[in-house]
Amino acid sequence: MRTPSLLYTPLPLLASLALASVATAAEPLGTSFVEGDGVMACDNTRTCRLAAYGPLAPLMLSMLVERAGGPQTAVTARLSMAEGAEDAPRTPAAVAPEGTLRLRVDGRDLGAIGHSEALDLGLELPAHYVASMIDALLDGRRIEMSDASGHAWPLSDHGIRTLLLKMDEVQGRLDTPGALVRKGAQPESKVPAAVAAPPLKAPPLLVEAHEDDGQLAGRAELLQQLQPVAAARNACERMSSRQLRIERVDATHVLAMLSCATDRHIVPAGTWLIRDRSPFAPRLLSPTPLFPLYPHAVFLEEGLATDKDACGTNRHWVWDGTRLILSGAFVGYYCSSPSRRHWQLPIHVTDIR
């Protein structure tokens, strides 16, 4: 799903939908890489995005470098601030930028880049600043953003050269004049063209909950049919109770989300699509909950890190009346880390019409 902003909005996250009621994407997912203080992801249209951060702190400078696929495409960059999480040092205290912002490379002032208020939506850098930033990152020079009060926030170059090289590789730019790292004499025409995002019909509005939806959670015959998924089975055997949450999907279907709980812990144990009356005909969707993104019938799935998915890919699924269809996928919590979950890095996008 195309989004107006790539700034991350914290939401509950989810895991991998797999069975008959889920439609897989027509185009393959993209890919992601983590190195040093950066994360890079390329989506199914061949657009690549790299998020770089400053050293871990209560408030860190962050930059998003973005480049569409295809020959001779421009590189763009935006700056924002990312809040550190629990593991961020508590000193010095977080100070938010104020007033006019400036860029410095190795102490040399490159000039004003905009006002601090623009950071909230991502301050877009003019093209000549983008080139200067890329060159400085590749050369390992110190990059800082300063404000009107003289406070400065550094941007780390740790791992960024490797990720920019990987971006060139994924987009097929190696050894061409347009490559960011390994330039060469190969013609730009060898760079693969961008791929159009697959079209997707706009999702309907979510149906309001029925008065008796809550009663489904207490139906003993339904609970007997919803056995914990294998990953949660051992934990559920040790838990004191099982709980069921119901989320309305349409006039005749609901999501049934099972969890096992104690006074201190809750373990997700599976999400099923069911009919809202017997026979329930449950179809397993995910080992974890799906969260509705009101007001439309779009559901968020949080990825769990596995041997096959180290990032724990997060997904958006659209209900089309009979099944869930993948509308978007994003680099998950485990690769961006709690302290740097800020920019939203898609690995699958669709064209909602």
C-alpha positions as CSV (number, residue, x, y, z in Angstrom):
1,M,0.0,0.0,0.0
2,R,1.5,3.4,-0.9
3,T,1.9,5.6,2.0
4,P,2.0,9.5,2.1
5,S,4.9,9.4,4.5
6,L,7.7,7.0,5.2
7,L,8.0,8.2,8.8
8,Y,7.2,5.3,11.1
9,T,4.2,5.5,13.3
10,P,4.6,3.1,16.3
11,L,1.9,0.4,16.1
12,P,1.5,-3.1,17.4
13,L,3.5,-5.4,15.1
14,L,2.7,-9.0,13.7
15,A,3.9,-12.6,11.8
16,S,3.5,-14.6,8.5
17,L,0.1,-15.3,7.0
18,A,0.2,-18.6,5.1
19,L,-3.0,-20.6,4.6
20,A,-5.9,-20.9,2.1
21,S,-7.7,-17.7,3.1
22,V,-4.7,-15.6,2.4
23,A,-3.7,-14.4,-1.1
24,T,0.0,-14.0,-1.7
25,A,1.3,-11.0,-3.6
26,A,1.5,-11.2,-7.4
27,E,5.0,-9.8,-7.3
28,P,7.8,-11.1,-5.1
29,L,8.8,-9.3,-1.9
30,G,11.9,-7.2,-2.0
31,T,14.8,-7.6,0.4
32,S,16.5,-5.9,3.3
33,F,20.0,-5.6,4.8
34,V,21.4,-4.4,8.1
35,E,24.9,-3.1,8.7
36,G,26.4,-0.9,11.4
37,D,24.1,2.1,12.1
38,G,22.0,1.7,9.0
39,V,19.2,-0.4,7.5
40,M,18.5,-0.7,3.7
41,A,15.5,-2.2,2.0
42,C,14.4,-2.5,-1.6
43,D,10.8,-3.1,-2.6
44,N,9.2,-5.0,-5.5
45,T,9.3,-1.9,-7.8
46,R,13.2,-1.8,-7.4
47,T,13.0,1.3,-5.3
48,C,15.6,1.2,-2.5
49,R,15.7,3.1,0.8
50,L,18.5,3.4,3.3
51,A,17.9,4.7,6.8
52,A,21.0,5.9,8.6
53,Y,21.2,7.1,12.2
54,G,23.4,9.0,14.6
55,P,25.0,7.3,17.7
56,L,22.5,5.9,20.1
57,A,21.1,8.8,22.2
58,P,17.8,10.0,23.6
59,L,17.3,11.9,20.4
60,M,19.2,11.0,17.3
61,L,19.6,12.5,13.8
62,S,18.3,10.2,11.1
63,M,18.4,10.3,7.3
64,L,16.5,8.4,4.7
65,V,18.2,8.0,1.3
66,E,15.9,6.9,-1.5
67,R,16.4,6.0,-5.1
68,A,13.9,4.6,-7.6
69,G,15.0,1.8,-10.0
70,G,15.9,2.4,-13.6
71,P,18.8,4.2,-15.3
72,Q,19.7,7.8,-14.4
73,T,17.3,8.1,-11.5
74,A,17.9,10.8,-8.9
75,V,18.9,10.1,-5.3
76,T,16.9,11.9,-2.6
77,A,17.5,12.4,1.1
78,R,15.4,13.5,4.0
79,L,16.4,14.3,7.6
80,S,14.4,13.8,10.8
81,M,14.9,13.0,14.4
82,A,14.5,9.5,15.9
83,E,13.9,8.9,19.6
84,G,16.1,6.4,21.5
85,A,14.3,3.7,23.4
86,E,15.0,2.2,26.8
87,D,18.5,1.2,26.0
88,A,19.5,4.7,24.9
89,P,21.8,6.6,27.3
90,R,19.8,8.9,29.5
91,T,22.5,11.6,29.4
92,P,22.9,14.0,27.9
93,A,19.3,14.9,28.1
94,A,17.4,15.0,24.8
95,V,17.4,18.5,23.2
96,A,15.1,19.1,20.2
97,P,16.4,21.2,17.3
98,E,15.1,24.7,17.1
99,G,15.2,27.4,14.4
100,T,17.3,27.4,11.3
101,L,19.2,24.1,10.6
102,R,22.6,23.9,9.0
103,L,24.8,21.0,7.7
104,R,28.5,20.6,8.6
105,V,31.1,18.2,7.2
106,D,34.3,17.8,9.1
107,G,33.5,21.1,10.8
108,R,32.9,23.0,7.5
109,D,29.6,24.8,7.3
110,L,27.8,23.8,4.1
111,G,24.9,26.2,4.6
112,A,21.3,26.4,5.8
113,I,19.0,23.5,4.9
114,G,15.7,24.6,6.4
115,H,13.7,25.1,9.6
116,S,13.5,22.6,12.5
117,E,9.7,22.3,12.0
118,A,10.3,20.6,8.7
119,L,11.9,17.7,10.5
120,D,8.5,16.4,11.7
121,L,7.5,15.3,8.2
122,G,11.1,14.7,7.0
123,L,13.1,17.7,5.8
124,E,14.0,17.1,2.1
125,L,17.5,18.1,1.2
126,P,18.3,20.0,-2.1
127,A,20.1,17.9,-4.6
128,H,23.5,19.5,-4.1
129,Y,23.4,18.7,-0.4
130,V,22.4,15.1,-1.1
131,A,25.6,14.6,-3.2
132,S,27.7,16.2,-0.5
133,M,26.2,13.9,2.2
134,I,26.7,10.8,0.1
135,D,30.3,11.7,-0.6
136,A,31.0,12.4,3.0
137,L,29.4,9.1,4.1
138,L,31.6,7.2,1.6
139,D,34.7,9.0,2.7
140,G,34.0,8.5,6.4
141,R,33.9,12.3,7.2
142,R,32.0,13.6,10.2
143,I,28.5,14.8,9.3
144,E,26.5,17.0,11.7
145,M,23.3,19.0,11.7
146,S,23.3,22.1,13.9
147,D,20.5,24.4,15.0
148,A,20.1,28.1,15.8
149,S,21.2,27.4,19.4
150,G,24.5,25.8,18.3
151,H,23.4,22.3,19.3
152,A,24.7,19.6,16.9
153,W,23.6,16.1,16.1
154,P,26.0,13.7,14.3
155,L,25.2,11.1,11.7
156,S,27.1,7.9,11.8
157,D,28.8,6.5,8.7
158,H,29.2,3.0,10.3
159,G,28.2,0.4,7.7
160,I,26.7,3.0,5.3
161,R,29.2,2.4,2.5
162,T,28.4,-1.3,2.5
163,L,24.7,-0.6,2.3
164,L,25.1,1.9,-0.5
165,L,27.2,-0.6,-2.4
166,K,24.4,-3.2,-1.8
167,M,21.8,-0.7,-3.1
168,D,23.9,-0.3,-6.3
169,E,24.0,-4.1,-6.6
170,V,20.3,-4.7,-6.1
171,Q,19.4,-2.0,-8.6
172,G,21.9,-3.4,-11.2
173,R,24.1,-0.2,-11.2
174,L,27.5,-1.7,-10.4
175,D,30.2,-0.4,-12.7
176,T,27.9,2.3,-14.3
177,P,28.4,6.0,-14.2
178,G,25.3,6.3,-12.0
179,A,26.5,3.9,-9.3
180,L,26.9,5.5,-5.9
181,V,30.0,3.4,-4.8
182,R,31.5,1.3,-7.6
183,K,31.4,3.5,-10.6
184,G,32.4,2.3,-14.0
185,A,32.1,2.6,-17.8
186,Q,29.2,0.2,-18.3
187,P,26.3,2.0,-20.0
188,E,23.4,3.3,-18.0
189,S,21.1,1.4,-20.3
190,K,22.2,-1.9,-18.6
191,V,20.4,-0.8,-15.4
192,P,17.1,-2.7,-15.1
193,A,14.0,-0.5,-15.4
194,A,11.7,0.2,-12.5
195,V,8.8,-2.2,-12.1
196,A,5.2,-0.9,-11.7
197,A,3.5,-1.6,-8.4
198,P,0.8,-4.2,-8.7
199,P,-2.7,-2.6,-8.7
200,L,-5.1,-3.3,-5.8
201,K,-8.7,-2.4,-5.4
202,A,-9.3,0.0,-2.6
203,P,-10.4,-1.9,0.6
204,P,-14.0,-1.5,1.9
205,L,-14.8,0.0,5.2
206,L,-14.7,-2.3,8.2
207,V,-18.1,-3.5,9.4
208,E,-19.1,-2.4,12.9
209,A,-19.1,-5.0,15.6
210,H,-22.3,-6.8,16.2
211,E,-23.8,-6.8,19.7
212,D,-23.3,-10.5,20.2
213,D,-19.7,-10.6,18.9
214,G,-18.3,-10.6,22.5
215,Q,-20.4,-13.7,23.3
216,L,-18.4,-15.7,20.7
217,A,-15.3,-15.5,23.0
218,G,-17.0,-17.6,25.6
219,R,-18.3,-20.3,23.3
220,A,-16.8,-23.6,24.6
221,E,-17.2,-25.4,21.3
222,L,-15.3,-22.7,19.4
223,L,-12.5,-22.7,21.9
224,Q,-12.1,-26.4,21.5
225,Q,-11.7,-26.0,17.7
226,L,-9.0,-23.3,18.1
227,Q,-5.9,-25.1,19.4
228,P,-2.7,-23.1,20.0
229,V,-0.3,-23.1,17.1
230,A,2.8,-25.3,17.5
231,A,5.1,-22.4,18.5
232,A,2.9,-21.5,21.5
233,R,1.8,-25.0,22.6
234,N,4.3,-25.6,25.3
235,A,3.8,-22.1,26.8
236,C,0.0,-22.5,26.7
237,E,0.3,-25.8,28.6
238,R,1.9,-23.8,31.5
239,M,-0.5,-20.9,31.4
240,S,-3.4,-20.5,33.7
241,S,-6.0,-19.4,31.2
242,R,-6.9,-19.0,27.5
243,Q,-8.5,-15.9,26.1
244,L,-10.2,-15.2,22.8
245,R,-10.6,-11.8,21.2
246,I,-13.1,-11.2,18.4
247,E,-12.7,-8.7,15.6
248,R,-15.4,-8.2,13.0
249,V,-14.3,-8.4,9.4
250,D,-17.6,-8.3,7.4
251,A,-21.3,-9.2,7.9
252,T,-20.6,-12.9,8.3
253,H,-16.9,-13.3,9.2
254,V,-14.8,-12.4,12.3
255,L,-11.2,-12.9,13.3
256,A,-10.7,-15.1,16.4
257,M,-7.4,-14.3,18.2
258,L,-6.3,-16.8,20.8
259,S,-3.9,-16.0,23.6
260,C,-2.7,-17.8,26.7
261,A,-2.2,-15.7,29.8
262,T,-1.0,-15.5,33.4
263,D,-1.1,-12.5,35.7
264,R,2.2,-11.3,34.1
265,H,2.5,-12.8,30.6
266,I,0.4,-13.1,27.5
267,V,1.5,-15.5,24.7
268,P,-0.2,-15.2,21.2
269,A,-1.4,-18.6,20.2
270,G,-3.1,-18.1,16.8
271,T,-5.5,-16.0,14.7
272,W,-8.3,-17.7,12.7
273,L,-10.9,-16.5,10.2
274,I,-14.2,-17.9,11.3
275,R,-17.9,-17.7,10.5
276,D,-19.8,-15.8,13.1
277,R,-22.0,-18.7,13.9
278,S,-21.8,-22.5,13.9
279,P,-20.4,-24.2,11.9
280,F,-17.5,-21.8,12.5
281,A,-15.2,-23.4,9.8
282,P,-12.0,-21.9,11.3
283,R,-9.1,-21.2,8.9
284,L,-5.7,-20.4,10.5
285,L,-4.2,-17.1,9.3
286,S,-1.3,-16.3,11.6
287,P,0.4,-17.4,14.8
288,T,-0.1,-13.9,16.2
289,P,-2.9,-11.3,16.3
290,L,-4.0,-9.1,13.4
291,F,-4.8,-5.5,14.3
292,P,-7.4,-3.6,12.3
293,L,-6.3,-0.2,10.8
294,Y,-9.5,1.7,11.0
295,P,-11.6,2.7,9.2
296,H,-10.9,0.4,6.3
297,A,-10.7,-3.4,6.2
298,V,-6.9,-3.4,6.4
299,F,-5.1,-5.5,9.1
300,L,-1.6,-5.2,10.4
301,E,0.5,-8.3,11.0
302,E,3.7,-8.1,13.1
303,G,6.6,-10.2,12.0
304,L,8.4,-12.6,14.3
305,A,12.1,-13.1,13.7
306,T,12.8,-16.6,12.4
307,D,15.7,-18.4,10.7
308,K,14.0,-17.5,7.3
309,D,13.0,-14.0,8.3
310,A,15.6,-12.3,10.5
311,C,13.8,-8.9,10.4
312,G,10.4,-10.2,11.3
313,T,8.6,-8.6,8.3
314,N,5.5,-6.6,9.1
315,R,2.6,-6.8,6.6
316,H,-0.6,-5.0,5.8
317,W,-3.5,-7.3,4.5
318,V,-6.6,-6.1,2.8
319,W,-9.9,-8.0,3.0
320,D,-11.6,-8.3,-0.4
321,G,-14.8,-10.1,0.8
322,T,-13.4,-13.7,0.6
323,R,-9.7,-13.5,1.5
324,L,-6.9,-11.4,2.8
325,I,-4.6,-9.9,0.1
326,L,-1.1,-8.5,0.7
327,S,-1.1,-4.8,0.3
328,G,2.2,-3.8,1.9
329,A,5.2,-5.3,3.6
330,F,7.9,-3.5,5.7
331,V,11.2,-4.2,7.4
332,G,10.3,-5.3,11.0
333,Y,11.2,-4.5,14.5
334,Y,14.1,-6.9,14.7
335,C,16.2,-5.3,12.1
336,S,15.5,-1.6,12.9
337,S,15.8,-2.3,16.6
338,P,13.8,-0.7,19.4
339,S,16.0,2.4,19.4
340,R,15.8,3.1,15.7
341,R,12.3,2.1,14.7
342,H,11.6,5.4,12.8
343,W,11.6,5.3,9.0
344,Q,9.2,2.9,7.4
345,L,11.1,0.8,4.8
346,P,8.8,-1.1,2.4
347,I,9.8,-4.3,0.8
348,H,6.4,-4.6,-1.0
349,V,4.1,-1.9,-2.2
350,T,0.9,-1.9,-4.2
351,D,-1.0,0.8,-6.2
352,I,-4.3,1.2,-4.3
353,R,-7.0,2.3,-6.8
